[in-house]
């Protein structure tokens, strides 16, 4: 669908608006830099004062968005439910939990996750860890009762049972995590495991990953790659950042050339690498090169020592120690003070001047004579590069530097596009976040939140059907899931007897399944952070078609690159919470979450993903993950792709109960109806194509005229699959009687 062309006045007004928004945002950068310095210094002094006042507590120094919004009533508790085939063996599970999580040690022999043993306390508005209370594993590994309200726990009441567990807060005198085994009666043996963990256990130093508590086998690195194939399309929420290609390639090329040049320089001037370098007295340039090589060697050794001794205390580097290290390196290269002093005399030796002058004159004469031929070769090489893209003149500067020149041009083009996006980002961000609100409120925005959470989840939907419907409609699986989610919200408003809004403001993000399943050991923490993407804001129209939803998502992804980048920077290094005072950040987030009262997330899995197994050897049949809504967000929707199924997990404030189950029940129905409609349309189109491709009977040349007349008199109908009846086009032969006379 084409967009309506804007007039000159509207475009001029838009450019003025963009210009003003950019300069207003640019003028806030000095204030933001000063705020960063003030916030860092004041927080450091405040935590130092608290640490001296309460020496038994270890205060949390890094703020996250969840820690700013966390309250005693509205806690950020992550919940993951596993459906496991087989019968539960509490002793095997307990042993795996103790060996893999509680008593796990790092390469230095220290406890890897000590926070699991510590109590979380709040002191003067700051969270801290208290290691003094005794730790008892039996308080955290819980085998739940198999009876719920007088009935055995089964698939019919498991959602109510789990929702009642999720509503409860953690005991304040225990570390904030639980591992609950829920027996279940079913036609096939299975049971559930509910993992509950406070978000502060998942962030900061010595933190744990949620994948460690799930106790599931890890997959190989090859299976982690999730690239779209011919039959699947990558989620638009997973590609929010434009990936530059020329700039990283140019950076690698420049690093490669500099490395080669440095190696040649070292092999030419360093006596350690080449003993022939000091066969004669060094000149001034040679001495400067030796000093430079010595300084680089010292810096390299210091960096290597610090990277290997991160866990131990390393003395700070001072100017005295640095100069002493440089002197040691110079001594290794036999560079003494007398050689340094006489190096200018060696360089200015008059005996070398005649030879240098003669060499310079010969070189200049040769260059002048060959200049026309070189210019001709360069012009030919430029023509070849422009016409064919390749250079055959190997002795030209064009052949030598054409590749890097093209890379520079592409890199400049990418950098220019990035600058244009940066220039337009403040205006787009304001329009898509603040001005997107039409002022009309619905029940999800006006409900008074109590802080307790209730949950629900949908039945699984085959992933192949969603992908097939997405291919037929020309959209992605994310658009299909969002379409069904908006249909679930429509059903919720109808069931709650509330006015249905035209649009629902939603935040949306996506992550890989490795975000859930990766262990913290090794580079698991950094890999998990790399899988944390950005966030965008959507204005989802209620009752829209999947293609309309796809258009909204595509427009938001193209316009909100700055918001996605800022949110990813906050998730990976805490850029925003470190630069903005916490009261201002908390007030802003509360105001924005009142408008964006629904959050959407999806956990994507590779196309060929299979069911995983636990560390004790049982198959995990299903995984359900809930992101806790905080601040003024009243509903959290999470779409989880696991193996060959997709399902929706819903977590809302308890004030929205009992209608919180409506979106979860409606979501698979909407998906199934859409898939059925698409399949019917595909079957109808295939039937029409089959009718049009019925083979025709080839007739002899002498009967073509008769066939043509018959076709004009009786044309077969294309509305039926039945072929036309064959008619006789020639009379039967007559026998001639021969009589003997």
N, C-alpha and C positions, 0 to 999 in steps of 0.2 A: 504494500500500500504506500503510495507516494505521499510525501509530506507537502503541506501547502506552502508555497513560496511566500516569504515575508517581504513586506514592502520596504521602501528605503527608510521611512521614518522609524519603523519598528526595529530594523537592523541598526540604525544609528542610536536609538535609545538603548538597545541591548549592548552595544559596544561601550557606550558611556557608563552604563551600569557595571559592566565587567571591569572597566578601567578603575572606577571608584572602589569597587570591592577589592581589587588587587592591591591598590595603594593603602587602603584601610588595613588589610591583612598584613601588608609589608611593614606598616608603621607599628604594628604590635610586636614585631620580632625583637626589638631592643628591650621592650618591657618583659617579654617572655624570657629573654636571656638573663635579665636582672632577677626576675622571679625564680629562675632555676637556681641561681647562685644563692639567693636568700633562703629558698626552701631547703636546699641541701645543707647549708650551714646551720640554720635553725633546727632542722630535724636532727642533725648530728649532735648538737649541743643538748637538745632536749632528751635524746636517748642516752647520752652520756650521763646526764643528771639522773635519769631514772635508773640506769644501771648501777650507779653509785649508791642510790637510795635503796634499791632492791637487788642486791648482788646474787641472789639465788635464782633470778629470772633471766632468761635469754630473750631479749626483745627482737621482734621482727622488724627489720630495717627497710625492707622494700615493700612499697604499697602497690597493690594491683587494683583494678577496677572493682573486683568482687570484695576485696578487703575494705575499700572505701564505702561500699554500699552495705556491708555486713552489719546486721544488728542482732540483738539477742532474740528478737521475735522472727526476723527474716534472715535465716542463716543460709549460707551457700553450701548445701550438702549435695554432692554428686551421688547419683544412684544408678547402678547397673544391675540388671537382672539377667541371669543365665538359666536357660532351660537345658538340662543335661540328661541324656539318655542313660538308663540303667538305674540301679539301686544305690542309694547314698551309703557311703562308708565313712562315718564321721572321723574315725581314727586316721584313715589315710589322708583325708583332707586336712586334718589338723597337723599331721606330720609335714605335709607339703607346705602349709602356710608357715610353720615355724622354720623349716629349713630354708625356704626360698625367700621369705619376707622378713620375719621377725629376727631371726639369728643370722641373717646373711651378712657377710663381711666383705670388705673391699680388699684390694691387693696389699694394703698396709696392715691388715688385720683388725681394722676398726669396724664397728657396727655400721652398715651401709645406710640404714634408715632409723636413726635414733629417735626421730620425732614420733614414731609409732608408740614409743614408751613414755612420752611426755604428755603432761596435761596442758591444755590450751586455756590460758587465763587472759583477762583484760585488766589493764592497769592504767589509769589516767588516760583513757581513750586509745591505748596502744595494746596490740596483742603481744603476748609473750609466751614462751614455753617454760614450764615448770617441771624439772626432772626429779623433784624430791618425792612425790607420791609413788608408792610401790606399783609395779606393773604386773598384772595378772592376765595371761593370754585367754583364760577361760571366760573373762568378761567380754571378750570381743568375738570369739568363735562361738556362735549360738546355734543350737539346734532348736528350731521353732516347733511349736505344738502342731500336730497333724490334724487338730480339730479346730474349726472356726465357727463360733456361735452355734455350737451343738451339732455341726455337720462336718464330715470329713473334708479336708482341703482337696479340691479337684479343679478341673479346668473351668467349672461353672462359677466358682467363687474365689479363684486365685487372685483376680484383680482387686476385689474388695479387701482381701486379706493383706496383699502387698501394700495397697493404698493406706490401710490403717497403720501398718508399720512405718511407712514413710512419713506419716503425719507426726510421729513422735520425735522429740528432740533428743540429742545425745545426753547422757548423764554428765553433769558438769564436773564431776570428780574423776572422770576417766578420759583417756585419750580419745579424740573425736573420730573414731572409725569402728565399723562393725562388719562382720562376715557371717551372714545368717543362712543356714541350710533349712530349706522348707520342703518337707516330704509332701508328696502329692499322690493321689489315687487316680490312675488313668488306665486305659486299655493296654497301653504299652508302658513298661517300667520307666519312670522318669522322676526327676525332682528338680527343684529350683534353688539357685543360690543368689541371694541379694547382697550386693556389695555397697556399703554406704561409707563415704569418706568426706571429711571436711576439705574445702578447697585449699586451705592453707597448708595441708599436708602435701599438696601437689605442686607447690611453688616455693622458690627460695633454695637456699643451700641445703644439701643432704636430704632433698625431698624425694618422694617416691612418684612413680608413674601409676596411673590407674591400671595399666596393663600388668604390673607386678601383682596387684591384688586379685586380678582375674585368674591368674594361675593357668594360663593357656599356652600351648606350645607355640614357639615362634616359627615363622615361615622364612624361607630363604630370601636373600636380597633380590634374586631374579623375579620372585613372585610379587615383590613390592611394587614393581613398575606398573603403573596403571595408565596406559596410553590408549586413546580412542582408536578403534579399528574401523574397518569399512562399514560395519553394521551398528556401531555405537557412536554416540556423540558425547564428548566430555561436558561435564556440568559447567554452565556459564559462571557459577559461583566459585568454581575452582580455578578460573583463569581471569581473575580481576586485574592482575597486573600485566601490562604489555611487556613481553619478554624481549629485550633488545638483543640483537644478534651481532651487529657490526661492532658495537662498543666493546663487548667482552672479547671478540675475536681480535680487534685492534690492540686491546690491552695485552692479550697473550702474545701477539706478534711483536709488540714493542718490548715486552719482557724477554722474549726469546732473543731479539737482536741485541738488547743491552747485556744479556747474559753472555752471548757469544763475544761481544766486544770486550767485556770485562775479562773473560777467560783469555782472550788474545793479549790483552794488556798485562795480565798477571804472568802469562808464559813468557812475555817479552822482557819484563822489568823485575820480576821477583826472583831473587837468587835461590829461594827455597824450591821453586818449581824449575828454574832453569839456571844451573850453576855458571853458565857462560855469560850471565848478565853482568857480573862484576869482574870480568877479565881486565877491564880498563877502569880508570877513575870515573865515577858518575858525575854527570853535569847537573846543573840546577834543576832541569826538568825531570831528570832521572831521580834525583833526591826527593823532589815533590811527589813523584809517583810512588816511591818506597814508603814515604810517610803516609800517603793515602791508603796504600795496601795494608800497612800496619794498623791504622785506625779502623779500617773495615774488619780486619781479622779480630780485633779486640771486641768490637760491637757484636760480631757474630758469636764469639765465645760466651759473652755475657748473656745474650738472648738464649743460647742453647742451655746454659746453666740454669737460668730462671725457669725455662719451660720444663726442665727435668726435676727441679726442686720446688714445685708449686706448693706442696703440702708442708715443707719445712721452712723455717724462718731464714731468709736470705738477707745479709747485711746490705744496706742501701749503697748505691754507687755514688761516690763523691768525685770531685775534680782531681784530688790527689791520687786516688786509686786508678782513675782512668788514665792520667798521665803516666803513672808507673807502669801500667799494662802496655801502653804504647811504646814506652822505652824498652820494655822487655822484647816486644816484637821487632823493634828496630835493631836491637842487639842480635837477634836471631838472624837477621839479614845482613849482619856485618856493616851496619850503617853507624859510623862513629861521628863524634863532633868534628874532628879534623876534616873528614870527607865532606861534611856539610859545609864547613867554612870555605874550602877551596873549590866547591862545586861551581860558583859563579865564574871563577877564573878558568875552569875547564871549559865551560860553555863559551866564554869570550876569548878563547885561544886564537891569536892572530894567524897561526900557522894553518888553521882550517879555513880561513876566509877565501883564498883563491879557489880552492876546490868547490866550496859552496857556491861561489859566484858563477863558476863555469857550469856547474850542474844546473843551477837555476836558469842560466841563459839557454842551454841546450833544451831543457824541458819546455821553456816558453816558446822557443822557435818551433819545436816539434808540434806543440799544441796549436800554434797559429797556422801551420801548414795543413794540419789535419782537420782544422775547424770546419771548412766547407763540407768535407765528406761526413763528418760527424753530424752536422746539421741535416744533411740529406738523409742519413740513416735514421735520425730521430724523427724527421717528418714522415718517413715511410713507416716507421714503427707506430707512430701515433695514428696514421691512417689504418694500419692493420688492426690496431686495438679498437678503433671506432667501428670498423666494418665487420670484423670477425670476432672480436673479443679476445684474440690471442696475438702475441708478438713473436715473430720468427727471427728478428734481428737480435741475436744474443749479446752483441757487443755494445748495446745502447743503454742509456740511462732509463729509457722507458721500460725496457724488459726488466731491469733491475728493481725499479721502484713503482711499476704500474700497479702491482697487487696492493701494496700498502697505500698508494694514493687513492685507489678505489675504496679501500677500507676506510680511509680518512673521510672521503666524501660521504659514504654511507653513515659513518659515525656522526658526522656533522649534521646530516639530515635527521638521524634519530634524536640527537641532542636538541635540535631545533624544535622537533615535534614535542619533545618533553618540556621544553621551555614554554611553548604555546599552551600545553595542557596545564602547566603550573600557573600560567597567567590567568587562565580561565577557571581554574579550580575554585577559588573563593566564591565567585558568583554562582557556579553550579552547586557547590556545597550548601550555600544559603538557600537556594531555590529548592533543592531536593530534600532538605531536612526541616527547615523552619517554615518556609512559605508553602510547603506541600500540605500543611494542615489547613483544612477548610473551616475549622472552628466548630463543626458539628461533632458532638460527643455521643459515644455509645456505651453500653454497659461495661465493656472491658476496660474502658478508660475512667469510668466514674465509680466503679465498685470500691468500697472501703476494704482494704486488704488486712487480713489478720496475721499473715506470715506463715501459717501452717500450709503444707502442700498436700494435694491429692493427685493421684496419677491414674492413667489408663493407657492401654495400648490396643492396637488394631490386630486383626487376624492377618497373617502373611498373604501377600499378593505375589504371583509369579513375576519375576523380573523380566522374563522373556516377553510377556504380554505388554508390559510398559514400554520396553524398547521397540517392539513392533508397532505399537500405536504412535510412538514418538517419530519413528521413521516415516510412517504413512502421513502424518500431519506436518512433517518438516520442522519439528521442535525437538527439544531435549527431554530426557526423563525428568529433569528438575522441573520443567514447565508442567509436565503431567502431574507430578506430585503437588506442586503449588496450586494447580487447578482443582485437584481433589481436596486440598486443604481449604481453599476458599469455599468450596461447596460444603465442607464440614462446618465452617464458620457460619454460613448461611443457615444451615440446619440448627446450629446452636442458638442463633438469634430467634429463630422461629420457636424452638422449644422453650426458651426463656421468656417468650412473649415480650420481646424487646424490639424497638425500632431497628430495622436493618439498615446499616449505613451503605452508602454507595461504594466507598473504598475503606480499606483497613490498612493503617500505617503499620508496617512490619519491618523489623531488622532481619537480615538474612546473611548466612555465612555457610561455609562448607569445609569439611576436613576429610582426610583420608582415614581409612579404617586403622592404619598404623597409629593414629592419634589415640586410639583406645587400647591397642594390643601390644605396643612396643614396651619392652622392659627399660628401666632406667640405667642398667649396667652398661658400661662402655660409653658410646656416644648416643645412647638412647634419649637422654634429655635434650641434647641439641637437635637430634633428628625429629623429636616430637615438636619442638619449637619451629623447625622448618616446615612442618606439616600444618602449622597454625596459619590460616589465611586471613584475609581482611574481612570487613563487614560492609554491607551496603544497606541503604534504606529503600524500601519498596512501598508503593501505593497500590496495593492489590485491589482491583475492582471485584466486587462480589457478584457472582453470576456470569463472569466473563468466560469466553472460550479459551482453550489452550493456546491458540495463536495470539490472542490478545494478551494473555499472561506472558507469553514468550516475548512479545514486543515490549511490555513494561520492563521485564527483566533485562533485556538487551539494552534498552535505553539507560537504565540505571547503572549497568555495568560499564557502559561507555562514558557516562558522565561523572561517576563517583570514584574515579581512580584515586584521587587524593584522600578521600575518606577511608577507602580500603587500605591504602598504604599507611595512613596514620594509625589505624586500628591494629594493623599487623606489627608496626613498630612498637606500639604499646604492649601487645601480647608477648613480643619477643624480648624487649629490653626495658619496658616500663617508661617509655619516652614521655608520655603525657603526664602521668602521675608524679614524675620526678620534677617536672617543670612548673606545674600549677599547684598552688596551695590547696590542701585537701578540702577545706570548707567550700571553696569556690567550685572545685571539681565535683564534690558531692552534690552541691546545689544544682549545678548544670545537668548532671546525669539524672537526678530526680525529676527535673523539669522535662527533659527530653523523653525519659521513660514514661511519663504520664501521657505523652502523645503516641509514642510507639509502644503500645501496651502488649503487643504480640511479638514474640521472637521466633524465628524459624532457623533451623539448622539441619544439615544433612551429613551423614557419614557415608562416604562413597567407598565401594569395594571394587577390585578388579573384575573384569568380565568373567574370567575363568576361576573366580574364587570358590573355594570349597569349604565345607564345614571343618572347623578346627577341633582339636582334642585338648583335654585338660592334661595337666602334668601327671595325674594319676591314671591316665589312659582311657577316659570316657569321652564320648563325642558330645560336643555342644550343639544342640539342635537349634537354638535361637538366642539372640542377644538383643536386649532392649536397654537403651541408654536415655537418661533424662538429664537435661540441663536445667538447673534450678532457676526460675525467674526471680530476680531481685529488684530492689528499688520499687518502682511503680508498675513494673511489668506483671501482668496478671496471668498470662498464658504463654507456655513454651511448647513449641511443636518441633519434634525431631524425627526426621525420616532416616531410617537405618537400612542400609543394604548389607545383607549378610548371606553369603553363599549365593543361592539362586532365588532369594526371596527379598521382598521389601515390605516394611511395616512402618506405621506411624506411632510414635510415643508422645503422649500428652501429659503435661504437668501444669496444674493451675493452682491458684490460691484456693483454700478450702471454702471461701465464701461463694465460689462459683459452683460448688457441689449442689445437687447431684447431676447437673447438666454437663459436667466436664467430660463425661463419657460419650457425648453426642458426636464431637468431631472424630473421635477414634472409631466409632461404629459407622459413621457415614463415609469416612475416607476410602475404605476398600470397596464399598458399594459404588461410589462415584468412579473409581478406577475401573472396576469390572464393567460397568455400564458403558464407559467410553471405549474400552477394548472391544466389547461386543459390537458396538456400533461401527467401529472401524473395521472389524472383521467382516461384518455384513456388507459394508461398502466395498471392501476388497473383493469379496465373493461375487458381488453384483458386477463389478467392473471386469472381473475375470470371465464371468459368464458371457457378457457382451463381447469381449474379445474373442471368446471361443466361437460364438455365432458368426462373427465376421471373418474368421479364418477357416471355415468349412471348405474342404478341397472341392474344386469343380471338376466335372467329368470332361475330359478332352474328347472332342468329336472329330470324325474324319473331315477332310476339307469339303467333300461334296455335300455334306449335311449342315454346314455352318449357316447357310441362309435359313434353313428350316428352323434351326435352333434359335436363331436371332428372332424370328417371328414368334416362336413360342414364348421366348423370354419377354417380349413386349406385351403379349396377351396375358400371361400369368406370372407375375413377379412374386417370389416367395417373401413371406413376412419375416422381418428380423427380430420380432418380439418374442419368438419362440425358439427353443433349442432344437425342434424337430426339423430335419432337412426336408426340402420339397420332394414330392413324389416324382419318380421318373416316368416320363410319358414316351409312347412309341412315336418316333419321328419318321419312320419309313414303312410303307405298306408291305405285307408279306409277299413273297415272290409267287407268281402264278405259273403253273406247270403247263407246258404246251403239249397237246396230244398229237402224236404222229400216227397216221394211218397208212397202211400199205395199199397202194392202188394197183 
